[in-house]
Amino acid sequence: MADADYKHFKFEQIAEAFEYDPEEGLLWRRRPDGVLTEVSLVYESNARGLKTASAQLLGQPLTVTHIMFMLMERRWPTPGKVMDHRDGRRDNCKWSNLRELTRRQSNMNRRGWANEEGLERGVYRHRNRYRVSFTIHGQCKSFGYYVSKDDANALARSIRESIQGEYSAEASRPPNHDYSMFGG
């Protein structure tokens, strides 16, 4: 079901049915008898093929991070925007880790760019050296050839951070982040 299908739910309806702990990143469902039960973060592919966790309200699935956003901001995310996890971990739904971004900005924060040879996004093997290049504003820009794969990867990370700013995976993750964790 498309996100817009449940935008008719008002804050009061959401607040009556759910409770969110922004410090722990947990969402609770309020049963008719008033008892709270934790909403589990089970990720399934939605209509666009994106993996999202959802909870039901009056028979309609609602994206869990959208419920959290509504409870904190008293509005739904802006149409055309998505909820992004700063550290790239979908299981970390603390409010400090969530942000509303465009799809393009969110894609900059994706992990898992290293290929099986250990080359990060923007690094390509060329004979016995490594080329660093990116497409910036539609133009292919080369940043040179390197003998060391580590040097090429480090330069590529630095360039991605300077191009993408606060939305880059490097800027969004804590220092010494394990990029192999959770698939990237």
N, C-alpha and C positions, 0 to 999 in steps of 0.2 A: 504494500500500500504506500502511495506517495506521501511524503511528509506533509504536504499541503492538506491532505485529507483530514488531519486531526487539528488543524490550526483553529478550528471553531471552538475548541475547549478553552475555557477561560482559566485564569490563574486560580480562582476560588475552587473550581472543580478539581484541578490538579493538586492543590494544597490539601483538599479534603481527602483525596485518594492516596497521596504519597507524602513521604517525609524524606528529606535528604540531609545527610551529615557531611558538610563540605570539608571538614578536617580529615575525616576518614575516607571520604569518597564512596560512601555507602548509600544506597537508595532503599527505602522501606515502603512496602505496600500496606495501607491501612485496611484491614478487613472490616466487614460490616459490624462486627462485635467490638471494634476499636483496637484489636490486637495488631501489632506491627509485625510483618514478616519481611525478611530481607529479599530483595529482588536479585536473583542470580544473574550474572553477566554471561549469558549464553549467546554466542555470536552466530548468526545465521545470515546467509546472503539475502539482501533485500531485492526489490524489483530491478535496481540498477546494477546488481551483482556485487554491491559493497557489503562487507560483513558488519552488521550492526547488532546490538543487543536491544531487545524491545520488551515492553510490558504492556499489558492489555488494560484498557479503560473503556467500559461499555462496549466491549467486543471489538474495539479498534486497537491495533498495535501502535504504540508510541515509542519512538527511539529514546532509550534510557538517558543518553546525554542531553537530549532536548528537554526531557522532563526536569533534569537537574538545572539546566539553563533557565527554564521557566520559573522554577522555584527560587532561584537566586536573583534573576533580573525582572521577574514579573511580566515577561513577554517571551514569545517564541524566537528562535534564531531568525535573523533576517533572511528572506527568500534569496536563494542563490549562495548562501553561506553554509558552512558545515562546522561541526564541532571537532576540534583538533586536540590531540593529547600532546602537550609540549615535549614530554620525554619519549614519545613514540609508543608507549605501552598502553594498550586499550584497557587493561585491567586497573590502571591507576586513574580513578575518576575523582580525585581530590579537586576541589574547585581551583586551587592554585595551579593545577596541571591542565585545566581545560581552557580553551579560548575559541572564539568565533572567528573563522577565517573564510576567505574565498577558497574554492577547490584548488586553485593554482598555488596559493600560499600553503595550504595543507600538504599538497604534493611535494613541496620543497622539504618538508619535515619527514618524508618517508625514509625508512631504513632499508637495509638489505641491498645496497647498491654494489657491493663487492662481488665480483664474479668468482668462478671456481679457481681462477689463477691468483685471486687476491687483489685484482685491480679494481679500484673504486671508480665510481661514476666520473667520467671525464678523462680517464687514463686508458690508453690503448697500446697494445704491444705492436711495435713496428720493428721487425727483424730482431736485433739483439738489444733494442732500446725501448723506452716507454715514452709515448707522446701524450702530452696533456693538452686537451682542446675542449672548448665549450661553444655552444651556440648561444650567442648573446644578442638579443633583439633581432633575431633572424639571421645573424651573420656568424659564420664559423670563425672562431678566433683561436689560433694556436699559441700555446705558452711554452713551446719548446720540447726538446727531446732530452731524456735523462737515462743514465746507465742504471741507476738505482730505482727499483720499484718503490721502495719506501719514500725516497725523495719525491717521486712523481705523485704518489698518493697524498703525501703531506701538502704539496703545492695545490693539488686538486681540492683538498678539504679547505684550504685557506681561500682559494678562489671562490668556491661555492659559498662560503660564509660571507665574503665581501659582496658577492652578487645578490645573495638571497637575504642577507641581513638577519634580523631576529627570527625569520622563519626557517632558516637552514637547520638541518638536523644537528650540525655541530654547535650552533648557538643555543639550540633548544635543550640540549642534553647536558647533564652535569659533567664537570671535568672527570677525566678517566672513565668515561662511560664505556661499557663493554659492548661494542657494536655487533658482536656475535650473538648477544643475548636476544631472545625472541626473534630469531631469524634475520638479524641484521646488525 
